[in-house]
Amino acid sequence: MPVVSFDDLSEPSPSQKRRRGVILSSGGWQRLQAAEYLSAARDNGGSPYTLEQLSDRTGLSTKTLTKVRHRQKPVDQPTLAAYFKTFGLSLEADDCISQEPDFDTSKAILAGLLQAPLKGQLALDSPFYIYRPPAEKLLIKEIVQPGALIRIRAPRQFGKTSLIARGLSIAKENKFRTAVVSLQLADSGVFESLNQFLQWLCIMVSRSLGLPNYLKDFWNPMFGSSYSCNDYFESYLLPADESPLLLVLDEVNVVFNYPKIATDFLGMLRAWYERSRHNTEGSELWQKLRLVIVYSTDVFLPLNVNQSPFNVGLLIALSAFTQEQVQELALRYGLTPTETYASELVRLVGGNPYLTQLALFHLSQQNVTLDQLLENVTTPDCIFESHLRQQLWYLEEHPELKEAMQQVVLHPNKVELHPIKAFKLQGVGLIRFQNQFAVASCELYQMYFSHVLS
């Protein structure tokens, strides 16, 4: 297919040239990115398309594609239409903005989408989801691998659930069965014994798959709970359908608080992975299982290196937003100049995804100005107050962590914490590390906790 840019078809007059261009809106760019990822997962082995590959598929030059994707210089509307059509999309009115971004128009569009601050899982087509390469690409590529084990680690409220939703979408596109089990949903009584916990797990997976509960047919106390759980998966859940099974275990860090259960449970997950790797009887069946383990902190259990699922498979560690990503998000909220908002917010909340979204929402709704936000971060009417109180409550519930956090904020850059305390504080996003020293993960936490814990 010859490479043609619609930009090159004719040379308009200067006045036409000023008015003809359009730029992808944040929502349009979001839709296009999602369609590209899905296409790459199906047709390109999960690897992202290069500009040259996109040029071959769309018929547009690499120069034009770069212009479209950078969203800084306008292009012809037919150019965008051709790009969208390549990936099965129709160009809609709100997918593009005339010439330079019109922030009043952007706000009007977003007003209908956003009535409250974002929290929890973002919809697949949400214009407020920020891609954090290479996380999405790695997840898409690995999910389709037989016997895959994927570990997603990030502090609380860092976007793990939204990332998982995109993985589940890819799995369903590939006709996988999917089951999501959050360990946070288990009552404390579930963790009274390994037998109780594994039975709960099997029932939850069965329900998620829409299958009847046949525990009584497979659970044999003579063989033990781990063997019975294995048998339930091997003889019932996995063979129940020819399609692969994507099992997402969310909030796995909950089980870390029950070492006797955790050791056997995590060892079992490692055994499932190993059974899919070796050319032995049953390995082909276990290759149908794609396992995703989601957790917020490093494991601090004394696991045998050959029985731990945390040193095999693929690790995807979600990081905080970069300044460039916050700029992109500010643009989607209709805020300008994006550079100013991004630099100040990164300094204040350290790229924390939830806190960044919260701040941008209130700024876009004109509930607070940037100056007011920076001046009142520790006052009772601060927009972060509810979140900060939740973090403080967590510390009050764990006095040893409260004491550790007090050391961090009162002695910046000089505290080396016990690893277990450090992992737990990092898991809720309160600290990060500079070399071996623990520091508050953002200026907001440093200011607030140095005030309330002093």
N, C-alpha and C positions, 0 to 999 in steps of 0.2 A: 504493500500500500504506500503510495507516495506521501511524503511528509509535507503537509500544507498547513500554514497558519492563516486563519481568517484575517489576522492583522495585515497580511500582505496582499489581500485581494484588491484593495483600492486605497488610494491616498486621499482622504477627505480634506476639505478646507479647514483652516485653523479653528473656526468656530465649531464645525462639526466634530473635529478631533477633541475639543474640550468637553463636548457633551456626550459622545457616543459610548465612553468606556463604563464598564461595570467591574465591581470587585466582589469576590465571594463574601457573603455574610458569614457570621460565625456558625449559624445553623446550617448553611449550605456546605461549608467546609467540613462540618461535623458529619453530615450525611455522606459526602463524597469520601472522606477518610474511612468511614465504616464500610462502605461498599468496596473500596479498594482492599481493605484487610480481608474481607470475606472472599473476594475473588482470588487474592493471593493464596489464601488457605486452600482453596479448591484446586486452582490451576497452576500454582507456582511453587508447590511443595512447602507452603507456609512462609517462604522467603518474600520479603517486600519487593515490589517491582522497582527496577532501576528506571531512571529517566528514559533511557533508550528503549526499554521494554514498554513503558507507558507511551512513548512516541509511536512505536509500532502498532500498539493497540488502538490508539486514539486518532492517529493521523495528524497529530499536532507536533510542531517542532519542540525540541527540548527547551529552547529559549522561551517559547510561549508557555509551556508547562511550568517552567520555573516561575514565570511571572504570575501565573494563576495561583500557584501554591504559596508563594510568598505573600500574596494578598496586599501588596503595597502599590502596585501600578495597575491601572485599569486595562481590561481587554474587551474585545467585542462579545456581545451576548451570545452569538452563534458559537463562539469558541467554547464558552462554558457549556452550552447545550450539547455540543459534540462530546465533550469530556464526560458529562453526566450520562449521556446515552450509551457510551462504551460500557458502563457498569450497571446498565439496566435502570437508570434513574431518569426522570423527567425534571427539567429545570423549572422550579416553581418561582413564583413572584418574590417570595421572601428568602430565596437562596442567594440573591445578589443585591448589591447596593449600588446605586448610580455613582460613578466616579469615586470620590473619596468617601469613607464611611460617614454616614449621616447619624450622629449619635442620638439626636432626638428621635429619629425613626427607629433606631435600634432599641431605645428605651421603650417606645410604644409597642414594638413587637414583643419585647421581653416582659412587658407588664402583664400581658395575657398568659405568660408561661409561668411566672414566678410571683406567688402571693405571700410567701414566707421564706425564711432562710432555708437553704438546702441542708438536709441531714439524711444520713443513711445512703442506701443504694440510689444511684442516679439512673434514670431511664436510659435505654440504649441509644435513643435519639436525642438525649439532652444536649443542648448547646453549651452547657456548663461543664461537661466532662472534658478534662484535659488529658490528652494522651501523653504518657511518660515513657518514651522509648528508652530501652528496648522491651519494656515489660509486656505490652500487648502482643508484639510480634513473637516474642519467645513463647508466650502462652499459647498462641494460635498454632505455632509450629509444633510444639511438644504434645499438645492434646491428642493429635492424630497419630502419635507414635504408639505402637503396641506395647502394653505393659508400662506406660509412662507413670512416673511418680514426680509430681511437681510440688514444690514447697513455696508458699507465698508468705513472706514475713514482712511485717511493717507495724509500727505503733498503732494504737487505737485511733480510729477516725482518720486514717490516712488513705482511704479509698480501696481497701481490699475487696469489700463486697461489690463495689461497682466494677472492679476489674474481673471478678469472678463471673458477674453477669455477662460480660462480653465473652468469656470462655464458654459459658453455658450456651450462648447463642451460636457459637461456632460448632459446638458439639451437636446441637439440634439440627443445624444445617447439614451436618454429616450423618444424620439419622441415628445418632447415639441415644441410648437411654441415659437419663440423668437423675441423680439423687443428691440432695443437699441435706446434710445433717449438722446442725450447730450444737456443739457440746454445751453451750450456754443455756440451752433449753432444758437440760437435764436437772431434775431436782437433786438435792443433796443426797437423798436416799438411794439414788441410782448408783452413787459411788461407794456404797457400803461394802460391796464386794465385786471382784472381777466378774463373777458369774452374773450378777445383777446388771452390771454395766454392759457386758457384751450382749446379753439378751435384749436390753434396751436398744443398743445399736442395730441389731438385726431387725427388730420390729420397726424402727424408724426408717431404715432403708427400704424395707418391704412396703411400708405405707407410701413412701415417696415415689416408689415405682408402680404403685397401684396394684400390688400383689397381696394375696391373702397371707396371714401369719401362720406358718407351719412349724413353729419352733418345737412343738411337742413331738414332731416326727423326726427331728434331727438332733435334739439336745439330749445327750447321754451323759449323766453324771459320772459314769464309770470312766469315760475318756477325758473328762475335764472340760472347762468352759472354752479354752482357746481352741482345742480340737473341734468342739461342737460348732463354734463360730465359723471356723474354716470350712467345715462340712456344709454348713448352711449356705455359705457363699458358693462353694464349689459344686454342690449337688443340686442347689435350688436357684439361687439368685442369678448366677452367671449363665447357666444353661437355659434360663427361662425365655430367652430370646436370642436370636442370632447376632443382633447388633451389639457393639461394644457398650460398656457401662462406664459412665463418668461419675465417680463418687467424690463429692466435695465434703471434706470434714472441716467445718469452720470452728473457730475458737478452740483449737486443740490445746492451747495453753491452759485451759481450765483443768485438764487432767493432770497437769504438772503438779497441782496441789495435792494429788493423791499418789504418792510415789509407788506404793505397792501395786496399784492398778496400772499406773502409767508404764512401768517397766515391761510388764507382759503385753499390754496393749500395743505399745510402740514397737516392741519386738515382733509382734504379729504382723504389723504393717510392713515392716522390713522383710519379713518372710514372704509376704504376698508379692512384693517387688522382686525378690530373688527367684521365686518360682516362675515368674514370667521370663526371666533372663536365661535360664538354663534349658537346654534341649532335653528335658526329661518328661516323663508321663505327667500329663496335666498342664504342662507349660503353655500350650496353645490356648487352653481355656483361660488361664490367668492373664494372658496377653490381652484379653477382651476388657480387662479392668484398667481404667485410667484413674489414678488416684491423685487428688489435690488436697494437700494438707495446709491449712491456713492458721497462722498463729501470730501473736503480737510481740513475742519476746523469745530470745534464745532459750533453749532448754537448759535447765540447771540440774538435771538428774544424772546420777552416775551410771550411764548406759554403756554397756559393752560396745566397743567400736563396730563389731560385726552384727550387732542387734539393733543398731540405731537407724531410723529412717532419715536422720538429719545430716547424714554424710553421703547420701546417694541421690540419684535423680537430679532434677534441675531446681536450683534456688532462684526465685525472683524476689528481690528485696526492693520494696517500694520506698523511694526516697521522698523528701519534701519537694515542693515546687521550687523550680529555679526562678530567677528574676524574669527571664524571658517568658516562662510559662505563666507567671503572674501577670505580665504585661498582656499576654494573649487573653487571659481571663478578664482582665480589666476592660479590654476592648469589647468582649462579649457582653459585659454589663453596661456598656455605653459610657464608660468613664474616660476622660481625657484631661491632661496628657497621661498616657499609660505609663510612661517611664517614671513619672513622679509617684504615682500610686504604687507602682511595683517596688520601687526602691524603698519607700517608707514602710510598706507592709512587710516586705521581706525582713527588714531590720526589726520590726516590731514582733511579728509572729513566726519568723524563721521559715516561712514557706509551708507551715502546717496547713494541709489542704482544707480541713474543716474551718479553722479560724480565718483563713484567707477568704473562703466563700462567705462566711458570716460577715466579715468586714465589708466586702465588696457589695453584698446585698444591701446593707444599711446605708452605705455611701451612695449607691445607685438610687435608692429610694429617698435620698436627701433627709434621712433621719438624723444624720450627724455629718459634720464636715471632717475632712482629713485632719485639720488642726485640732478640732475637738476630740477626735478619737485618740490622737497622740497625747493630749494633755490629761485625759480623764481615765486612763486605763485601770486605775486602782480604786475609782470611786464607785459607790453602790449602784449608780445608774449607768455604769459602763456596759456596752453591748456584750462584753465578754463575761459579765458577772456570773451568770448561771453556769457557764463552763468552768470558770475558775473555782466556784463553790463545789462543783462535782469533783474536781481534782483534789481540792482540800479535804473533802469528805473521804475520799479514797485514802489519803494520808492519815486522817484521823482513825480510820479503821485498821491501819497497819502502822502502829507506833514506831516500829523499827525503820520503816521507810520514811516516816515523817522526820525522824532524827537525821536520817541520811540526807534528805532533801534540805534540811536546815543547814547542814554542813556545806552543801553545794552552794546555796545562795549567799551564805555569810562569808564564805571563803572562795570566791571565784578563781578558777584556774589553778587551785592548789589541792583539790580533794581527790584522793584515790579510794574509791569505794570497794567494799567486798563485792565480788562478781555477782552473787545472787541478788543483792540489793540493787546493784547497778542495772542488771537485766530487767528487774521488775519495774524500776523507775523509767527505764528506756521503753519498756513495753507499753506504758500509758502515755508516752511522749513527753515526759517531764524533763528528761536530760538527754544530752548527746555527749560525745567524747571528743576531746582535743588531746591527741596522743593518748596517754593512759589516764588522763584526768577527766573527771565528770564535771560538766558545766550545764547550767540551765539551757534548755533547747531553744529558748528565744528570750528576747528582752522583756516581753510581757510576763513570762514566768519569773524571771529574775526580779523584776520590780514588785510583783504581787507577793511572792512568797518570802522575799526578804522583808516585806512589810508585815505580813501576818504571822510569820514564824520567828521574828526577831525577839 
